[in-house]
Amino acid sequence: MENHQKDLKDKKVALFVSCTANRDEKLLKEAQEKYLDEVAKKYLINPPVATGLFGGVIDPDSKFGIMEKMILKMVKKDLESKGIDTTKPYDTRDWEEIHKWTRDLIKN
């Protein structure tokens, strides 16, 4: 986004984040501020037309790079402390919500 700030100035831009924090209000607030609001403020000349926070998926059978493995290790500890079985895929996506957000974007 930093390299294309001027190009994005005349475009309608929407931002979204996909993560597994969607069941924790405190984490959602932090994600909104850190990954959407701050990024928009730092890299966009005009505010985004929409922002969205959506659930994500963690699949222990997926191939991960070193960085993803480190992040996953921290996330797994948190999930396990909440009684979630991390040996199975954990999917917090709400496809109805994602589709609604997308349809609302198209209308605007």
N, C-alpha and C positions, 0 to 999 in steps of 0.2 A: 504494500500500500504506500509505503514511503516513496518508492521510486515512481509511482503513478499518481501522486497527489493532484497534479495539475489536470491530468486526464479525467480523474474522478470528480473534479470540481463541477463539471456540467452533467454529471450522471446521477441517477437515483441509485443510492447505495443502501443495501440492507446487510446487516451483520448478524451472524448467529454463531452460537457455541454449542457443541455437543459434548456432554459430560455425564457422569453418573451421579452428580451432586443434586439431581433434580428432586430428591426426596428430603433434602435438608435445607430449610429456609435460610439459615445462616450462610451456608456455602453458596446458595443461589444468589444471595445479596452480594457476596464477595465476587462471585463469577461475573455478575452483571457489571459491577464497578470496575473490576480489574481487566476483564477480557472483552468487554463491550464498550462501556462508557469511556474508560481511559484510552483505549485504542482508537476509538472514534475521535476523541478530542485531540489526540496526538497526530493522527495521520489523515484525517479528513478535514477539508476546508469547510464543507457544509455538514450539518448533522445527518445521520443516517435516517432514511424514511421509516425504518423499522429495525428493531433488534429482537432476537429470539434466543431463548435458552431451552435446549432440548436434552432429553435423556440420551445416554450413550449405551454402548455395549462393551463388555469385557469378555473376551473369549480366551480361556486359558490355553486352547489348542492352536491359537494363531501364532505366527512367527513374529517375534519382536526383535528390534535392534537394542543396543545397549541402553540407550536413553529410555526407551519404552519399558524395558525390563526394570530399570531403577524406579520409574514412576509407578509401575504396576506393583512392585514390592510394597511401596507405601500405601497404595490404594487397597491392596489385598488385606493388609493389617487392619485398616479401618473397617473394611467390609466384614471381615471375620469377627471383629469386636461387636458388630451389630448382628451376628448370628447368620451371616450370609455364607453359603457354601461356595467358596472360590474355586473349587475344582470343576464347576459347571459354568457354562456361559451365564453372564448376568446382564440382562437387557432391560434398560429403563426407558427405552424410546416409547413415546406415545405418538403413533403414526397418525391418529386422528388430529391431534394438536398440530403436528408438523404440516399435514395437508391443509388444515384451516389457515395457518399462518401463511403458507404459500399462496392459497387462494386469495387471501386478503391483500397480499402484495400485488398480485396480478390485477386486482380491482383498482388499486391506486396507480 
